[in-house]
């Protein structure tokens, strides 16, 4: 992923609208690219900061952005684990079906 792609994905990240692969690539790039992390910080400060100012609530936007990045990484790891679990479960089901077919064939 290049910087242009990452910058295009910032609004999608802020709205939690990235699929697992996009999220993984985005996080990898942003965590390794100071320019894109700065752009993410600016857009986060503008989008979330304006809302907080309008609401009159106290806030720590830098901390909130770091928490959002950590939460996104955690969400990505959970999604990946669930995808692997689904693949393993499908393999086990196919194995069980194969065994049932073999048993039925040999019982004839």
TABEL-V722999 format. One record per pair of residues at least 24 apart in sequence whose C-alpha atoms are under 10 Angstrom apart, sorted by the first residue. I is the first residue (numbers start at 1). GAP is how many residues later the second one is. Records with the same first field share a line. If there is no record, write none. Layout:
I = GAP ; GAP
This chain:
1 = 24 ; 25 ; 27 ; 28 ; 29
2 = 24 ; 27 ; 28 ; 31 ; 34
3 = 26 ; 27 ; 30 ; 32 ; 33 ; 36
4 = 32
5 = 24 ; 31
6 = 24 ; 27 ; 30 ; 31 ; 33 ; 34
7 = 28 ; 29 ; 30 ; 32 ; 33 ; 36
9 = 31
10 = 26 ; 27 ; 29 ; 30 ; 31 ; 33 ; 34
11 = 29 ; 32 ; 33 ; 36
13 = 27 ; 31 ; 55 ; 56 ; 59
14 = 26 ; 29 ; 30 ; 33 ; 34 ; 51 ; 54 ; 55
16 = 52 ; 56
18 = 54
19 = 57 ; 60
20 = 52 ; 53 ; 55 ; 56 ; 57 ; 58 ; 59 ; 60
21 = 55 ; 58 ; 59
22 = 54
23 = 49 ; 50 ; 52 ; 53
24 = 48 ; 49 ; 52 ; 53 ; 56
27 = 42 ; 43 ; 45 ; 46 ; 49
28 = 45
30 = 39
31 = 38
40 = 25
41 = 24 ; 25
